[in-house]
């Protein structure tokens, strides 16, 4: 199932480090297969992706969101 989520990119220091999307409502998604252009702290974006229930991570900071596409917002 594909979802669209709007929020801000954050770098989390768990383990080797991971990139997260923190939504406007405060929910945190751990980004999977995020392109390099998306790996910038404080970047406001809208991401289309799929929540992956079959993936576990070291960081375990929230649901894993596999990035399909994204748009940078002003």
C-alpha positions in Angstrom: 0.0 0.0 0.0 1.4 3.4 -1.0 1.2 6.4 1.2 2.0 10.1 1.0 3.6 11.7 4.0 4.7 15.3 4.6 7.3 16.3 7.1 10.9 17.2 7.8 14.0 15.1 7.3 16.2 14.4 10.3 19.4 12.5 10.8 19.2 10.1 13.8 22.3 9.0 15.5 21.2 5.4 16.3 23.9 2.8 15.5 25.6 3.8 12.3 23.1 6.6 11.8 19.8 6.6 9.9 17.6 9.1 8.1 14.1 9.7 9.3 11.0 11.7 8.2 9.2 13.4 11.1 5.6 14.2 10.1 3.8 17.4 10.9 1.8 15.4 13.5 5.0 14.1 15.1 5.1 10.6 13.8 8.6 9.3 12.8 9.3 7.0 9.8 12.7 5.5 9.2 13.6 6.0 5.5 14.6 3.0 3.5 16.5 3.4 0.1 16.4 7.2 0.4 18.1 8.9 -2.5 21.1 11.1 -1.7 19.1 14.3 -2.5 16.8 13.4 0.3 19.5 13.0 2.9 19.6 16.6 4.2 18.6 17.6 7.7 15.7 20.1 8.0 14.5 19.5 4.5 10.7 19.9 4.2 9.4 17.2 1.9 6.4 15.2 0.7 7.3 11.5 0.3 5.4 8.8 -1.5 6.4 5.4 -0.4 5.4 2.0 1.1 5.4 1.1 4.8 7.4 -2.1 5.1 6.2 -4.4 7.9 8.6 -7.1 6.7 11.8 -5.1 7.4 13.6 -4.7 10.8 16.3 -2.2 11.5 18.9 -1.5 14.2 17.5 2.0 14.9 13.9 0.9 15.4 12.7 4.6 15.5 9.4 4.0 13.8 7.8 2.3 10.8 10.1 1.7 7.9 9.1 3.8 4.8 10.5 2.7 1.5 10.9 5.8 -0.6 9.3 5.6 -4.1 9.4 9.4 -4.9 9.6 12.7 -3.1 9.1 16.4 -3.6 10.9 19.2 -1.8 8.6 21.8 -0.4 9.2 25.5 0.4 
